[in-house]
Amino acid sequence: MDRPTRRYADQTKVAASPQQASLHVAAPPTLRHQIVERLKEAIELGQFPPGARLIDRELCERMGVSRTSIREALRELEAAGLITTLPNKGSIVSVVTPEMARSIYEIRAVLEGLAARLFARRASVDQIAALKKAVDDLALMYTNYTPQSMMRAKTEFYGILLEGSGNPIVADMLRIIHTRVSQLRATSHSNPSRAKQSIAEIREIVAALEARNDEAAWYKCVRHIENAAEAALSVLATPQPSKSRPGKTAAKRKPRKS
């Protein structure tokens, strides 16, 4: 083989490498990814409530990682909207106002309604079967409720729904929205009757998806989110009793002598 021919063969080999690379097994999660997921879970479960300070040094000690890794993770969580950095105060868990919650639910209704419509049109038989199993698991979690199990069941259900929609852009956008919704989910489920109503609504969505009725799936999905928004906003609008710090009681003011 002469040199020009060899050079062309080498170029052809290089050009084919992207297809070959796509077959590689994905690398395990990085340390930063693991820290982000652990902190995100702690925020979603209320271990770090809205407004709580996230102090680098304390997080380093609790998680056994470097301050650099913690700071990188906090920057990622800030980009996702879960934490806020305040001047001279550092990082705190973001506080979701009623106005912000309303905006989050409005965007969620648009995107999730679209995902349901696309799932009804595009999902495979196996994906529909997986979604039916996921909603059964979700119903079981409502019966034997723990925050961790509920979060995992919700993640599984929506993961199947988004994959079956066949639109990775919608899926990526909804994953960001779901991160913010996770802070509100406990609020909307604080009413026991809402929890039962929620699973009934989700079953109606799945029934429409199984029937390939994209219009009904869209409508029922949007209605489900509107009901969740109403429940969450109702709780957020109710003044919550102030909590005194652990170990301290409010000092009683002595009457002024006349």
N, C-alpha and C positions, 0 to 999 in steps of 0.2 A: 504494500500500500504506500503510495507516495505521500509526501508531506501535506499537500492541500487536501487530499482525500482523508488523511488521518485527522487533520484539523477539523474538517466538516463532521467527521464521526464523533470527535470529542464534543463539538458544539451541540450535536444532536443528543448526546448522552446527558449533557448539562441541562438542556431544555426539557428533558423528560423527568428531571429530578423532582419538580414540584408534585407531580402525580405520585411518585414513589414516596415522597415525604408524607403525603396525606394518609398513608397506611400505617404510619408510626403510632405506637401506643402513647396516649397522653401522659405527660409527666405527673407525678403525684402532686397534691396541693402544696403550694409554697407555705412557708411559715407565716408570712403576712396574711395569706388567704385564711389560714386556720385561725389566726388571731381575730381577723375581721368577722368570721363566722361565729366565733365564740362570743364576741362582744355584741354582735347583732342579735344573737339568741338571748343574751342576758337583757338587752333592751326590750326585745319583744315580750319576754316573760315578766317584765316589770322589776327585775332585779336592780336595774338602774332606772328609776322613774324619771319622768319628764322634769327637767330642771336640775337633775343631779349632776354634780361636778365629777369629771373623769380626770383624776390626777395621775400623771405619768408614773411617778414613783410608786404609788400604791398599786397601779395596774401591773407594773413590772414585778413587784413582789408576789402578787396574787397569781400571775400567769407564768412566772419563771422565765421571762424573756427580756431582751434588751430594751432600753428606752427608745433606741432608733426604730426597732420593729413596732413598738407601741405607737410612736408618732406617725409612722407610715400608715398604720391601720386606721388611726384616727382621721388622717387626711382623707382616706378612702370613704370612711363613714360620713365625714362632713360633705363630701361630694354627693353622696346618696341622700343627704338631707336628714340623717338620723341624729347628727350632733351639730352643735353650733359653737363657734369659737368667739368668745367675747373678749374685748380689750381688757387687759389687766386681771382677767378672771380665768382664762384658759378655756377648756372644752367642757360643755355641758350637754346633756341629752336634750334634743330639741323639744320645745313645747309646742304642741299642736293646738292652735286656736280654732274656734268654731269656723271662722272664715277660711282658714287653711284646710280644715277637714272637708268643708263643703267643696272646695276646689278639687281636692284629691278624689273625692267620690264622683264628681262630675266627669273627670278625665277617665276614671276607672270604668264608669258606665259605658262611655263611648268605645273604649278599647276592648273591654271584655265582651260587650255586645257583638262587636265585630269578630272577635275570636270565636265566639259561639256560632255565629253565622257561618264562618269559614269551616269550623269543625264539622258542622252538619253536612257540608258539601264535600269535604275532602277526606275526612277521617276513614281509616281502614276498619274492617270488621274487628280486628284484634284491638285496635285503639278504643273502639266503642265498648268492647267487653271489659277492657282494663278500666275504663272510666266508671262503668257500672260497679265493678268491684271496689273501686276507690270510694265511691259514694256510700257503699255499704260499710266500709271501714270507717268512713267519716261519721256515719250515724252511730257506730259502736263507740267512737270516741266521745260523742255527746252523752252517751249513757254512762261510760266509765271515764269521766272527764279528768284529765290532768293537762296543764298548759303545754307541756312538752309533747304529749301524744297528739293533742289537737293541732299543734303547729306542724308536726310531721305529716299528719293526715291531710291538712290543707295544702301543704307543699306538694304532696304526691298527686292530689286531685288536679291542682292547677298546672302541674308539670305535664300531665297527660293531655289536658285541654289545650295548652299552648302548643305542644308538639303536634297534636292532631290538626291544629289550625293551618299548618303548612306555611305560615308567614313568620319568618324569624325576626323581622323588624317589629311587628306587633308583639311578639313574644318578649323581645328584649325590653321594649317600652313598658310592658305590663309587669315585668319582674321588678323594675324600678318602682313602679306604683305600688306593687304588693309589699315592698319593703316598708313604705310609708304607711300602708293600710294596716300592717301588722301591729303598729302602735295603737291603732283605733279598734282593732278587732275585739280586744278584751272589753272595751267600752261598750260596743254594740251588743256583746254577749252577756253583759252584766245583768240583764233582765232574763230570767229563766224562760219566760214565754217566747222571747225573741229567739233563743237557741233552738227551741222546737220548731218554730216557724221557719227558721233559716234552713234546716235540713229538709223540711217539706218543700221549700222553694227550689232547693238544689235538685231534689228528685224530679221535680217538674221539668227543670232544665234538661236533665239527662234523658228523660222520656222523650222530649222534643228532639234531642240530638239523635237518639236511637231511631226515631221515626224519619230522620233526615228532613225535618221541617225547619228550615233555616229561619224563616220568619218568626215562628213560634219560639224557637230557641233564643233568637235575639230579644224578643219582647220579654220573655220570662227572665232572662239574664239581667236585662236593664231594670226590670221591676224588683228583682232580688237585691240589686245594689242600691236602688232608691230606698227600699225598706231598711237596709242596713244603715244607710246614711241618716235616715230619719231617727233611728234608734240611737245612733252614736251622737248625733247633734243634740238630741233631747237630753242626754246625760251630760254632755259638755256644757250645755246652757244652764244646768242646775248648779248653783253654788255649792262647792264641796267644803265640808267642815275643815278648819285648819287643824293640822296635827302638830302637837308639841314634840320637841326633840326627845328621843329616848333617854330616860333617866332624869328628865327635868319636868317639872310641873310649872304651870303658869303661876306667877306670884300674884297673890291677892293684894290689891291696893288698900292700904289702911285708910279709914275715914279721917279726914282732916279735922283737927280739933277746932271747935268754935271759940 
